[in-house]
Amino acid sequence: MGVEVGGGGTQVYSLTFLSQVHAFVAVSTLAKCVVVSVLSLVKMQKNLEQRYAIKFCTKLRKSGSKTLQLLRTAYGDAVLFSARVFRWHKEFKDGRESIEDEQRAGRPSTLRSENNVARVKAILDRDQHLNVRLIAEEVGLPKTDIY
């Protein structure tokens, strides 16, 4: 695979080997993105579940502190931060009914979506020798978001 040049230990690799390494890195990065996306969905689901619990406690006229205590008992280390629990408790106490986040204006905080991940995967399945810049151009995303 590598050929040592001179006595300094410098390696020269064939283009085929480098293409295989690049393809492996791209596929590995994509796999990490998919895992992160799945973990994000699981975390979001747990947040929604806890919001339902906060809403329920609020309807039972539990205080914010008691609600946090009950959540810590139920969820342990996976409980929402206390500031979030108190914020949601206040929102529900003030009459809010929805547990969903409200839509915000502006650019989304991330461009990683199931659709974008699938589009990048389809491009890599078609041609594993594309570099990040070419993939970004084809998908229409900044190259920094392809990694």
PELINHU-V143607 format. One record per run of one state. SS is the DSSP state (@ for helix, = for strand, . for the rest). FROM is the first residue (numbers start at 1). TO is the last residue. If there is no record, write none. Layout:
ss->(SS/SS)
from->(FROM/FROM)
to->(TO/TO)
//
This chain:
ss->(./=/./=/./@/./@/./@/./@/./@/./@/.)
from->(1/2/6/10/14/15/60/64/79/82/94/114/127/132/140/143/146)
to->(1/5/9/13/14/59/63/78/81/93/113/126/131/139/142/145/147)
//
